[in-house]
Amino acid sequence: MINRILKIFFILYALFLFSSFNIAYAQSGYEFLTTWKADGFVPAWYEGKILPSRGSRVSVSFELLKNGKISDLSNVVVRWYVNDNLVKNENDGLGIKKYFFTVTDYPGNNIELRIALPDYKGQSFNKIIQIPVVNPEVNIESPALSLNNVSKTAIFKANPFFFNVKTLNNLSFQWTANGQTAGIYKGLNLLNFNVDPKVGLNSEINLKVTAKNLLNEMEFANKEVQFKLK
């Protein structure tokens, strides 16, 4: 009975300290402003966040704000951790507010990056950032609003995302229609789709594209769509 009471006491005490720390941190007026960027390839029209895949180069930076103003960290110890491994500290210099690294994690995992200020004006600060790792992707842009109405002659476009390349010239696109090769192109993501005149209307077509990184054979993505001819 006594042991149980002691356990409850210690749990409540730990929760109290944790809550007190968070309240004090909030009332101190300090907050982290963090940004990160991956260098993967996306279409020019894409306005979303570029997510890293394995092998991507990622840059992370931060500022510590005090009531909305940037704090001077030029002589402050800043430590960087990736997945709980120390990767930068005061031995590399003071006030390090930027860090670059190459992703070695596999898709489906999150990179946990932690920025620690062990002693800034008598306080310690930590900021944890979760960065998702994804597979490269490709989608197919159709010439019609509905894939139920595609003519025998049409142009399809493959849009690759999150590949570790700089331009389309580093990618190849292989197209198949119902398992038959419809075209293989290097650096060109368009398919001029022409169906044999013998193929009847309302015939079902399975169109597939495979995008490959010419610089890394392990990096590829597939996409399939089905439609009927009108």
C-alpha positions as CSV (number, residue, x, y, z in Angstrom):
1,M,0.0,0.0,0.0
2,I,2.8,2.4,1.0
3,N,4.7,1.6,-2.3
4,R,1.6,2.4,-4.3
5,I,1.1,5.7,-2.5
6,L,4.8,6.6,-3.2
7,K,4.4,5.7,-6.9
8,I,1.3,7.9,-7.2
9,F,3.1,10.7,-5.4
10,F,6.1,10.6,-7.7
11,I,3.9,10.5,-10.8
12,L,2.0,13.5,-9.6
13,Y,5.2,15.3,-8.7
14,A,6.7,14.6,-12.1
15,L,3.6,15.9,-13.8
16,F,3.7,19.0,-11.7
17,L,7.3,19.7,-12.7
18,F,6.6,19.1,-16.4
19,S,3.6,21.5,-16.2
20,S,5.6,24.1,-14.3
21,F,8.4,23.9,-16.9
22,N,5.9,24.4,-19.8
23,I,4.2,27.3,-18.1
24,A,7.5,29.0,-17.3
25,Y,8.7,28.4,-20.9
26,A,5.5,30.1,-22.3
27,Q,5.7,33.0,-19.9
28,S,9.3,33.6,-20.7
29,G,8.3,35.2,-24.0
30,Y,10.7,33.1,-26.1
31,E,9.7,31.0,-29.1
32,F,11.5,29.2,-31.9
33,L,11.0,30.1,-35.5
34,T,12.1,27.1,-37.6
35,T,12.2,26.4,-41.3
36,W,13.4,23.4,-43.3
37,K,13.7,22.8,-47.0
38,A,14.4,19.7,-49.1
39,D,16.0,19.9,-52.6
40,G,13.8,17.3,-54.4
41,F,12.3,17.8,-57.9
42,V,8.7,18.9,-58.3
43,P,6.7,20.4,-61.2
44,A,7.0,24.2,-61.6
45,W,3.4,24.7,-60.8
46,Y,3.6,22.8,-57.4
47,E,3.2,25.1,-54.5
48,G,3.2,22.6,-51.6
49,K,6.0,21.6,-49.3
50,I,8.8,19.6,-51.0
51,L,9.2,16.4,-49.0
52,P,12.5,14.6,-48.8
53,S,13.1,11.1,-50.0
54,R,16.1,8.9,-49.2
55,G,19.2,10.7,-50.4
56,S,17.7,14.2,-50.4
57,R,19.6,17.2,-49.1
58,V,17.8,19.1,-46.4
59,S,18.6,22.5,-44.9
60,V,17.2,23.5,-41.5
61,S,17.5,27.0,-39.9
62,F,16.0,28.7,-36.9
63,E,15.7,31.9,-34.9
64,L,14.9,32.3,-31.2
65,L,12.4,35.1,-30.8
66,K,11.8,37.2,-27.7
67,N,8.5,38.9,-27.8
68,G,8.7,38.8,-31.6
69,K,12.2,40.1,-31.9
70,I,15.2,38.0,-33.0
71,S,17.7,37.1,-30.2
72,D,21.4,37.5,-30.7
73,L,22.9,33.9,-30.4
74,S,26.3,34.7,-31.9
75,N,28.1,33.7,-28.6
76,V,25.6,31.0,-27.5
77,V,26.1,27.3,-27.5
78,V,23.8,25.6,-30.0
79,R,23.6,21.8,-30.3
80,W,22.0,19.9,-33.1
81,Y,20.7,16.3,-32.9
82,V,19.4,14.1,-35.6
83,N,17.5,11.1,-34.4
84,D,19.0,11.7,-31.0
85,N,22.6,11.7,-32.3
86,L,24.6,14.8,-31.7
87,V,25.8,16.2,-35.0
88,K,26.8,19.8,-34.3
89,N,27.9,21.5,-31.1
90,E,30.1,24.2,-29.7
91,N,33.2,22.5,-31.1
92,D,32.0,23.5,-34.5
93,G,31.5,27.1,-33.4
94,L,28.9,29.2,-31.5
95,G,25.6,30.5,-32.6
96,I,25.1,27.8,-35.3
97,K,21.6,28.5,-36.7
98,K,21.7,26.5,-39.9
99,Y,22.4,22.8,-40.5
100,F,22.5,20.8,-43.7
101,F,22.3,17.0,-44.0
102,T,21.6,14.1,-46.4
103,V,18.6,11.9,-45.6
104,T,19.6,8.3,-44.8
105,D,16.2,7.3,-43.4
106,Y,13.9,5.1,-45.4
107,P,10.4,6.2,-46.6
108,G,7.7,6.0,-44.0
109,N,9.9,7.2,-41.2
110,N,10.2,10.6,-39.6
111,I,13.5,12.3,-39.0
112,E,13.6,13.8,-35.5
113,L,15.7,16.9,-35.5
114,R,16.3,18.6,-32.1
115,I,17.8,22.1,-31.6
116,A,19.1,22.6,-28.0
117,L,20.3,25.7,-26.3
118,P,21.7,24.4,-23.0
119,D,22.4,27.7,-21.4
120,Y,20.9,30.9,-22.8
121,K,20.6,33.7,-20.2
122,G,20.3,31.1,-17.5
123,Q,17.6,29.0,-19.3
124,S,17.7,25.9,-21.5
125,F,15.6,25.6,-24.6
126,N,14.8,22.7,-26.9
127,K,12.9,22.5,-30.2
128,I,12.0,19.3,-31.9
129,I,11.2,19.1,-35.6
130,Q,9.6,16.1,-37.3
131,I,10.5,15.7,-41.0
132,P,8.7,13.0,-42.9
133,V,10.6,10.8,-45.4
134,V,8.6,9.8,-48.5
135,N,8.9,7.8,-51.7
136,P,9.3,9.6,-55.0
137,E,5.9,9.8,-56.8
138,V,4.6,10.3,-60.3
139,N,1.0,11.1,-61.4
140,I,-0.6,11.1,-64.8
141,E,-2.3,14.3,-66.1
142,S,-5.1,13.3,-68.5
143,P,-6.3,15.4,-71.4
144,A,-9.9,15.2,-70.3
145,L,-11.7,16.1,-67.1
146,S,-13.0,12.5,-67.0
147,L,-11.0,9.5,-67.9
148,N,-14.3,7.9,-69.1
149,N,-14.0,10.1,-72.2
150,V,-10.5,9.9,-73.8
151,S,-10.1,9.9,-77.6
152,K,-7.9,7.5,-79.5
153,T,-5.4,10.3,-80.0
154,A,-4.5,12.3,-76.9
155,I,-1.5,13.6,-75.0
156,F,-0.8,12.5,-71.4
157,K,1.7,14.1,-69.1
158,A,3.6,12.5,-66.2
159,N,4.3,14.7,-63.2
160,P,7.2,13.5,-61.0
161,F,7.5,14.5,-57.4
162,F,10.4,14.3,-54.8
163,F,13.0,12.7,-57.0
164,N,16.6,13.6,-56.2
165,V,17.3,15.2,-59.5
166,K,17.7,18.8,-60.8
167,T,15.9,18.6,-64.1
168,L,13.7,16.3,-66.2
169,N,16.8,15.4,-68.2
170,N,17.8,13.2,-65.3
171,L,14.6,11.2,-65.5
172,S,13.2,8.6,-68.0
173,F,9.6,7.8,-68.5
174,Q,8.4,4.4,-69.8
175,W,4.7,4.2,-70.8
176,T,2.7,1.0,-71.4
177,A,-0.9,0.6,-72.6
178,N,-2.6,-2.7,-71.6
179,G,0.9,-4.1,-71.0
180,Q,2.3,-3.1,-74.4
181,T,5.1,-0.5,-74.7
182,A,3.6,2.9,-75.7
183,G,6.9,4.9,-75.4
184,I,10.1,5.3,-73.6
185,Y,11.5,8.9,-73.3
186,K,14.5,10.4,-71.6
187,G,13.8,13.9,-70.2
188,L,10.4,14.1,-71.8
189,N,7.3,13.5,-69.7
190,L,4.7,13.6,-72.5
191,L,3.1,10.7,-74.2
192,N,1.5,11.1,-77.7
193,F,-1.2,8.5,-77.3
194,N,-2.3,6.8,-80.5
195,V,-4.6,3.8,-80.4
196,D,-4.7,1.2,-83.2
197,P,-7.8,2.0,-85.3
198,K,-8.9,-1.6,-84.9
199,V,-9.5,-1.0,-81.2
200,G,-13.2,-0.3,-80.7
201,L,-14.9,2.5,-78.9
202,N,-15.6,2.0,-75.2
203,S,-12.6,-0.4,-75.0
204,E,-10.9,-0.3,-71.6
205,I,-7.3,0.9,-71.5
206,N,-4.8,0.5,-68.7
207,L,-2.2,3.2,-69.0
208,K,0.9,3.0,-66.8
209,V,4.0,5.2,-66.5
210,T,7.2,4.4,-64.7
211,A,9.5,7.3,-63.9
212,K,13.2,6.4,-63.1
213,N,16.1,8.4,-61.9
214,L,18.9,8.0,-64.4
215,L,21.4,8.8,-61.7
216,N,20.1,6.3,-59.2
217,E,18.5,3.1,-60.5
218,M,16.9,2.5,-57.0
219,E,14.8,5.6,-57.3
220,F,11.6,5.1,-59.3
221,A,7.9,5.4,-59.1
222,N,4.8,4.0,-61.0
223,K,1.3,5.2,-61.7
224,E,-1.6,3.6,-63.5
225,V,-4.9,4.9,-64.7
226,Q,-7.8,3.2,-66.4
227,F,-10.1,4.7,-68.9
228,K,-12.5,4.0,-71.8
229,L,-12.1,5.3,-75.4
230,K,-14.8,7.5,-76.8
